[in-house]
Amino acid sequence: MTLVAILSGAGISTDSGIPDYRGPNGVWRKDPEAEKLVTYDFYLADPEIRRRSWQMRRAASTWNAEPNAAHRAVVELERSGAPVRVITQNVDGLHQLAGLPARKVLELHGTAREVTCTRCHARSSMGEALERVEADPACAVCGGILKAATVMFGERLDPRVLADAMTVAKACEVFVAVGSTLQVQPAASLAGIAAEHGARLIVVNAEPTPYDALADEVVREPIGTALPRLLAGLAAG
């Protein structure tokens, strides 16, 4: 059966109440200073940045967010028997919460649902960290600085996850880029890699992307209605 790869960006989660970052009303456009809260060098060097970053996490809409129709449509495609792999730029874990097996999700930018120590790399749940501290918690193992298990600005992607994503992009027969501006590299390049290897490239995004000219189909309709319809069509063959 046809392998379907889905690259999901922030736009797939906006219907779940999680704001995007780079869109017209994105977080970074409204408050450029907020980018420092997720920039590795600033985070390590400044306790005040860490304090504000933890406050941001505590108030984040992620914790109350539920999967929306687009996330559920991906699960329905997978349950139809179609081979599906999701490569996500999101850190919200909503694909898995919707019911997609974790082994079928490649989280390019890590997960906001866990924390990791910058010194000893011990990992634990974000919920546990938020429950036991008010601000800037230390690692319970070694006393080092904790951070969300996400890839901050200034950090490299996990090379193993990226390699797996490239393998999927090269092997798939359909590549759907949904809710992504396709501007952040190297994630965005996966669309081009898929197209170069013969995949049918479909872009579902409200705004133009740099890869629209390569796409076999570009969809500008709202993701919550467009993606379920598109994936139902793929499931039906």
C-alpha positions as CSV (number, residue, x, y, z in Angstrom):
1,M,0.0,0.0,0.0
2,T,1.0,3.6,-0.5
3,L,3.2,5.1,2.2
4,V,1.8,8.5,3.3
5,A,4.1,10.9,5.1
6,I,2.5,13.8,6.8
7,L,4.7,16.8,7.9
8,S,2.6,18.8,10.4
9,G,3.4,22.3,11.6
10,A,1.8,24.7,14.1
11,G,-1.2,25.3,11.9
12,I,-2.6,21.8,12.5
13,S,-3.0,22.6,16.2
14,T,-4.5,26.1,16.1
15,D,-8.0,24.6,16.2
16,S,-7.0,23.0,19.5
17,G,-6.3,26.4,20.9
18,I,-2.5,26.3,20.6
19,P,-1.2,29.5,18.8
20,D,1.2,29.3,16.0
21,Y,4.5,31.2,16.0
22,R,5.3,32.4,12.6
23,G,1.9,33.0,11.0
24,P,0.3,36.5,10.5
25,N,-0.9,36.4,14.2
26,G,2.0,34.3,15.4
27,V,3.6,34.6,18.9
28,W,6.9,35.7,17.5
29,R,5.3,38.5,15.5
30,K,3.3,39.8,18.4
31,D,6.2,39.6,20.9
32,P,9.7,39.2,19.4
33,E,11.2,39.2,22.9
34,A,9.4,35.9,23.6
35,E,11.8,34.2,21.3
36,K,14.5,34.6,23.9
37,L,12.6,32.3,26.2
38,V,13.2,29.4,23.9
39,T,16.7,30.3,22.7
40,Y,19.3,28.0,24.3
41,D,22.1,30.5,25.0
42,F,19.8,33.1,26.6
43,Y,18.1,30.4,28.6
44,L,21.4,29.0,30.1
45,A,22.9,32.4,30.8
46,D,20.0,34.2,32.4
47,P,18.1,33.0,35.4
48,E,15.4,35.6,34.7
49,I,14.9,34.2,31.2
50,R,14.5,30.7,32.8
51,R,12.0,32.0,35.3
52,R,9.9,33.6,32.6
53,S,10.3,30.5,30.4
54,W,8.9,28.3,33.2
55,Q,6.0,30.8,33.8
56,M,5.2,30.5,30.1
57,R,5.2,26.7,30.3
58,R,2.9,26.8,33.3
59,A,0.4,29.0,31.5
60,A,0.7,27.3,28.1
61,S,-2.5,26.2,26.4
62,T,-0.9,22.9,25.6
63,W,-1.9,21.3,28.9
64,N,-5.7,21.8,28.2
65,A,-5.5,21.2,24.5
66,E,-7.4,18.3,22.9
67,P,-6.8,16.8,19.4
68,N,-9.0,18.4,16.8
69,A,-10.5,17.0,13.6
70,A,-7.2,17.2,11.7
71,H,-5.4,15.1,14.2
72,R,-8.2,12.6,14.3
73,A,-8.3,12.4,10.5
74,V,-4.6,11.2,10.6
75,V,-5.5,8.5,13.0
76,E,-8.5,7.4,10.9
77,L,-6.2,7.1,7.9
78,E,-3.7,5.0,9.9
79,R,-6.6,2.8,11.2
80,S,-7.8,2.3,7.6
81,G,-4.7,0.2,7.0
82,A,-2.7,2.8,5.1
83,P,1.0,3.0,6.1
84,V,1.3,6.4,7.7
85,R,4.2,8.2,9.2
86,V,3.9,11.6,10.8
87,I,6.9,14.0,10.9
88,T,5.9,16.8,13.2
89,Q,7.4,20.2,13.9
90,N,5.1,20.5,16.9
91,V,5.9,19.7,20.5
92,D,2.4,19.4,21.8
93,G,2.0,15.6,21.6
94,L,-1.5,15.9,20.1
95,H,-0.9,13.3,17.4
96,Q,-0.3,10.7,20.0
97,L,-3.1,11.9,22.2
98,A,-5.4,11.5,19.3
99,G,-4.5,7.8,19.2
100,L,-1.6,7.6,16.7
101,P,1.0,5.1,17.9
102,A,4.1,6.9,19.2
103,R,6.4,4.8,17.0
104,K,4.7,6.3,14.0
105,V,5.4,9.9,15.0
106,L,8.8,11.6,14.5
107,E,9.0,14.7,16.7
108,L,11.6,16.8,15.0
109,H,11.6,19.5,17.6
110,G,11.2,17.3,20.7
111,T,8.3,17.3,23.1
112,A,7.0,19.8,25.6
113,R,5.6,17.0,27.7
114,E,9.0,16.0,29.1
115,V,11.9,17.9,30.6
116,T,15.6,17.1,30.3
117,C,18.7,18.1,32.3
118,T,21.2,20.2,30.4
119,R,24.0,18.6,32.4
120,C,23.2,14.8,32.9
121,H,20.4,14.5,30.4
122,A,18.1,12.8,32.8
123,R,14.5,13.0,31.6
124,S,11.2,13.2,33.5
125,S,7.7,14.5,32.8
126,M,6.9,18.2,32.4
127,G,3.9,17.7,34.7
128,E,6.1,16.5,37.5
129,A,8.4,19.4,37.1
130,L,5.6,22.0,37.1
131,E,4.0,20.4,40.2
132,R,7.2,20.6,42.3
133,V,8.5,24.0,41.5
134,E,7.4,27.6,41.1
135,A,10.3,28.7,38.8
136,D,13.6,27.5,37.4
137,P,13.7,24.0,38.9
138,A,17.0,22.1,39.3
139,C,17.5,18.6,38.1
140,A,16.5,16.1,40.9
141,V,19.4,13.9,39.9
142,C,22.4,16.2,39.6
143,G,21.2,19.7,40.4
144,G,21.7,20.9,36.8
145,I,19.5,23.3,34.8
146,L,16.3,21.7,33.5
147,K,14.7,22.6,30.2
148,A,11.8,21.3,28.2
149,A,12.7,18.4,26.1
150,T,12.2,20.5,23.0
151,V,14.8,21.7,20.5
152,M,15.4,25.4,21.4
153,F,16.7,27.9,18.9
154,G,20.5,27.4,18.8
155,E,20.2,23.6,19.4
156,R,20.6,21.0,16.7
157,L,17.9,18.5,15.9
158,D,18.4,15.0,17.1
159,P,20.4,13.5,14.1
160,R,18.7,10.1,14.5
161,V,15.2,11.6,14.3
162,L,16.2,13.7,11.3
163,A,17.7,10.8,9.6
164,D,14.6,8.7,10.1
165,A,12.5,11.6,8.7
166,M,14.7,11.8,5.6
167,T,14.3,8.1,5.1
168,V,10.5,8.5,5.3
169,A,10.5,11.4,2.9
170,K,12.5,9.5,0.3
171,A,10.4,6.3,0.6
172,C,6.9,7.8,0.7
173,E,4.6,8.0,-2.3
174,V,2.5,10.8,-0.9
175,F,3.9,13.7,1.2
176,V,1.4,16.0,2.8
177,A,2.8,19.2,4.4
178,V,0.0,20.6,6.6
179,G,0.0,23.7,8.7
180,S,3.7,24.5,8.1
181,T,5.1,27.6,6.6
182,L,7.9,25.4,5.2
183,Q,10.4,28.1,6.1
184,V,12.3,26.4,9.0
185,Q,15.1,24.2,7.9
186,P,16.0,21.4,7.8
187,A,12.4,20.3,8.4
188,A,11.1,22.3,5.4
189,S,13.6,20.6,3.0
190,L,11.8,17.3,3.6
191,A,9.0,18.4,1.2
192,G,11.6,19.0,-1.5
193,I,13.3,15.7,-0.8
194,A,10.0,13.8,-1.1
195,A,9.2,15.6,-4.4
196,E,12.6,14.8,-5.8
197,H,12.1,11.1,-5.0
198,G,8.9,11.0,-6.9
199,A,6.3,11.5,-4.2
200,R,3.0,13.4,-4.8
201,L,3.5,16.6,-2.8
202,I,0.4,18.2,-1.3
203,V,0.6,21.5,0.6
204,V,-2.2,22.4,3.0
205,N,-1.6,25.8,4.5
206,A,-3.4,29.2,4.7
207,E,-0.4,31.2,3.5
208,P,1.9,30.6,0.5
209,T,5.0,28.5,1.1
210,P,8.4,28.3,-0.7
211,Y,7.5,24.8,-1.9
212,D,4.1,25.6,-3.5
213,A,5.6,25.6,-7.0
214,L,6.9,22.0,-6.4
215,A,3.5,20.8,-5.2
216,D,1.1,18.7,-7.1
217,E,-1.7,20.2,-5.2
218,V,-2.0,23.3,-2.9
219,V,-5.0,23.6,-0.6
220,R,-5.8,27.0,1.1
221,E,-8.9,25.9,2.9
222,P,-9.1,25.6,6.7
223,I,-7.1,22.6,7.9
224,G,-9.9,21.3,10.1
225,T,-12.1,20.6,7.1
226,A,-9.6,20.3,4.3
227,L,-7.3,17.6,5.9
228,P,-10.1,15.2,6.9
229,R,-11.5,15.4,3.4
230,L,-8.1,15.0,1.8
231,L,-7.1,12.0,3.9
232,A,-10.5,10.3,3.5
233,G,-9.8,10.5,-0.2
234,L,-6.4,8.9,0.2
235,A,-7.9,6.1,2.4
236,A,-10.5,5.4,-0.3
237,G,-7.7,5.2,-2.9
